[in-house]
Amino acid sequence: MYIPRTNSTNTLMRELIAAGNPPEFIYTGFQTAGRGQAGNGWESEEGKNLLCSILVESRKTKDKRPFYLNVLVSVAVHRMINCQLSIVNSPLTIKWPNDIYWQNKKIAGILVENAIVGNEVQYSIAGIGLNVNQTEFVSGAPNPVSMKQISGTDFEVDRIMEQLIAEVRRVEAMEREEVWAYYQAHLYRREGFWPFVEREVSVVPTMNAGAETEGQFLARIEEVLPTGEIVLRDQEGKQRKYHFKQIRYVL
């Protein structure tokens, strides 16, 4: 379902679910109130990028826990972009919990909103912002990059939407262990020790920390747990475990 302009595809999808007749996906040329993780905004030049929401029903997935839907969608977006760019020895990674990075630059952001009954997800709305053909970014976002900037070529946004839906459905059918293994193997900064900063949990949007930020420590990623927590091991050998919003990467 294509809408030329809307406030937010996630908001529109929720309204259509409440009305009882939701589409498989919604995409738009422009959002007037696009949202990212933790209250962050999302810059997008009109008509240049993929702004969409995909309905993911838990009955079609191999795992009903809330964070698994983040993993599933992240893996699908990563695989689709990798295929479109035909990158060999890809620098494309998944930055925990679910941003897609090319080298140290953000190419896609994902916001998964779950409808939960008990401890199980009934369905999820996966809002995805993918930088496709935009080449100038003016919002002050520190590290955006687009598919066109990487490849030097233009892409058809409609075609990218088709490929993304197909990839989401393929990943839905994969075994849970295979999806988790892919996610863990493609984590941003998966190898080696990297700087992190702890932060107090608040309503203030989570941002990457700058190199001058105090309180840094070096750690390597051990794993991401099914609950969504990231497990780090610092240089002194101490294990540290964090929920989203409790830790920031230093870029």
C-alpha positions in Angstrom: 0.0 0.0 0.0 1.6 3.3 -1.1 0.7 6.6 0.4 2.3 9.7 -1.1 2.6 11.5 2.3 1.6 10.6 5.9 2.6 11.6 9.4 4.2 8.2 10.2 3.8 4.9 8.5 3.8 3.1 11.9 1.0 5.4 13.2 -1.0 4.8 10.1 -0.5 1.0 10.3 -1.7 1.0 13.9 -4.9 2.9 12.8 -5.5 0.4 10.0 -5.0 -2.6 12.4 -7.6 -1.0 14.8 -10.0 -0.6 11.9 -9.6 -4.3 11.2 -8.2 -4.3 7.7 -4.4 -3.8 7.8 -2.3 -4.1 4.7 0.8 -6.3 4.5 2.9 -3.1 4.3 2.7 0.7 3.9 5.3 2.9 2.3 5.4 6.6 1.6 7.3 9.3 -0.2 7.4 11.5 2.8 6.7 11.4 6.6 5.8 14.6 8.4 6.5 13.0 11.8 8.9 10.1 11.1 10.3 8.5 14.3 13.4 6.5 15.1 14.5 4.6 18.2 14.1 6.2 21.6 12.4 9.3 20.3 15.0 10.2 17.6 13.8 11.8 14.4 14.5 10.5 10.9 15.6 12.8 8.1 14.4 12.0 4.6 14.3 14.0 1.4 10.9 13.6 -0.2 10.7 10.8 -2.8 14.4 9.8 -2.3 14.2 7.0 0.3 12.3 4.0 1.5 10.0 4.9 4.4 7.8 1.9 5.3 6.1 -0.1 7.9 5.7 -3.9 7.6 3.2 -6.0 9.6 4.9 -9.0 11.1 2.5 -11.6 12.6 4.0 -13.8 15.3 2.1 -16.9 14.1 4.4 -16.9 11.1 7.7 -16.6 13.1 9.8 -19.3 14.9 10.1 -17.3 18.2 7.3 -15.4 20.0 9.6 -13.3 22.3 9.6 -9.5 21.8 13.2 -9.0 20.8 13.2 -11.7 18.2 11.1 -9.5 15.9 13.9 -6.9 16.1 16.4 -9.6 15.1 14.3 -10.9 12.3 13.7 -7.5 10.7 17.3 -6.5 11.1 18.5 -9.6 9.4 16.1 -9.2 6.6 17.0 -5.5 6.0 20.7 -6.4 6.2 20.4 -9.2 3.7 18.3 -7.2 1.2 20.8 -4.2 1.2 23.7 -6.5 0.9 22.2 -8.2 -2.1 21.2 -4.9 -3.8 24.7 -3.4 -3.3 26.4 -6.7 -4.3 29.1 -6.1 -1.7 31.9 -8.7 -1.4 33.4 -9.0 2.0 30.7 -6.6 3.1 31.4 -3.8 5.6 27.6 -3.8 6.2 26.7 -4.6 9.8 23.9 -4.6 12.3 24.5 -2.1 15.1 22.8 -3.4 18.3 19.9 -3.4 18.7 18.8 -2.9 15.1 20.4 -0.1 13.0 22.1 -1.1 9.8 25.6 0.4 9.3 28.0 0.6 6.3 31.4 1.0 7.8 30.8 3.6 10.5 27.8 5.2 8.8 24.1 4.6 9.3 22.2 3.5 6.2 19.0 2.3 7.8 17.1 2.6 11.1 14.4 0.3 12.4 11.7 0.9 14.9 9.8 -2.2 16.0 6.6 -1.7 18.0 5.1 -4.9 19.5 1.6 -5.8 20.6 2.1 -8.1 23.5 -0.3 -10.3 25.4 1.3 -12.0 28.4 4.9 -12.7 27.4 4.2 -13.3 23.7 4.0 -10.9 20.8 0.8 -11.1 18.9 2.1 -8.9 16.0 4.7 -6.3 15.4 4.9 -3.2 13.3 8.4 -2.8 11.8 9.0 0.8 10.8 12.0 1.1 8.5 13.8 4.1 7.2 16.4 3.2 4.5 18.5 5.9 2.8 18.3 5.0 -0.9 18.9 7.9 -3.3 19.5 10.9 -1.0 23.0 12.4 -1.3 22.8 15.5 0.9 21.8 15.3 4.6 21.1 18.6 6.4 19.6 17.7 9.8 22.9 17.4 11.6 22.7 13.7 11.9 26.3 12.7 12.5 26.9 9.8 10.2 24.2 9.1 7.5 25.0 7.3 4.2 22.8 6.1 1.3 22.8 3.3 -1.1 23.5 5.8 -3.9 26.5 7.3 -2.1 28.0 3.8 -1.7 27.3 2.5 -5.1 27.2 5.6 -7.3 23.9 4.5 -8.9 20.2 5.3 -8.5 17.7 2.7 -7.3 14.0 2.3 -7.8 12.4 2.7 -4.4 9.3 0.6 -5.5 11.6 -2.2 -6.4 13.5 -1.9 -3.1 10.2 -2.2 -1.3 9.3 -5.4 -3.2 12.7 -6.9 -2.4 12.5 -6.0 1.3 9.0 -7.7 1.7 10.3 -10.8 -0.1 13.3 -10.9 2.2 11.2 -10.5 5.4 9.1 -13.4 4.4 12.2 -15.5 3.6 13.6 -14.8 7.0 10.3 -15.5 8.7 10.6 -19.0 7.3 14.1 -19.6 8.5 14.9 -21.6 11.7 15.3 -19.5 14.8 18.9 -20.6 15.3 19.9 -19.6 11.8 18.4 -16.2 12.2 20.1 -15.7 15.6 23.5 -16.9 14.2 23.3 -14.5 11.3 22.5 -11.6 13.6 25.3 -12.3 16.0 27.8 -12.9 13.2 27.1 -9.5 11.5 27.0 -7.3 14.6 28.7 -3.9 14.3 32.2 -4.0 15.9 31.8 -7.7 16.6 35.6 -8.3 16.7 38.1 -6.5 19.0 37.8 -4.0 21.9 35.9 -0.8 21.3 35.0 2.2 23.5 31.6 2.4 25.2 30.0 4.8 27.7 27.3 4.0 30.3 24.3 6.3 30.5 21.5 6.9 32.8 18.1 5.8 31.4 15.9 8.7 30.6 13.4 10.0 28.1 16.2 11.8 26.3 16.9 10.0 22.9 19.9 7.7 22.9 22.8 9.0 20.7 26.2 7.8 19.9 28.9 9.4 22.1 31.7 11.5 20.8 35.4 10.7 21.2 35.8 13.4 23.8 33.1 11.9 26.1 34.3 11.1 29.6 33.7 7.7 31.4 34.7 5.6 28.4 35.7 2.0 28.8 37.0 -0.6 26.3 35.1 -3.8 25.8 34.3 -6.5 23.3 30.9 -7.9 22.4 30.3 -11.4 23.7 26.7 -11.8 22.6 23.2 -10.4 22.5 20.8 -12.3 24.6 17.2 -13.3 23.5 16.0 -10.6 25.9 17.8 -8.0 23.9 20.5 -7.3 26.4 24.0 -6.9 25.1 26.8 -8.7 27.0 30.3 -7.1 26.9 33.6 -8.2 28.4 35.9 -5.3 29.4 39.7 -5.3 29.3 39.9 -6.3 32.9 37.9 -9.4 32.1 34.7 -8.2 33.8 31.4 -9.1 32.2 29.0 -6.2 31.7 25.3 -6.6 30.7 23.1 -3.8 29.4 19.6 -3.1 28.2 19.1 -0.7 25.3 19.4 3.0 26.5 21.9 1.9 29.3 25.0 2.0 27.0 26.3 4.1 24.1 28.8 3.4 21.4 31.6 5.9 21.1 32.1 6.9 17.4 
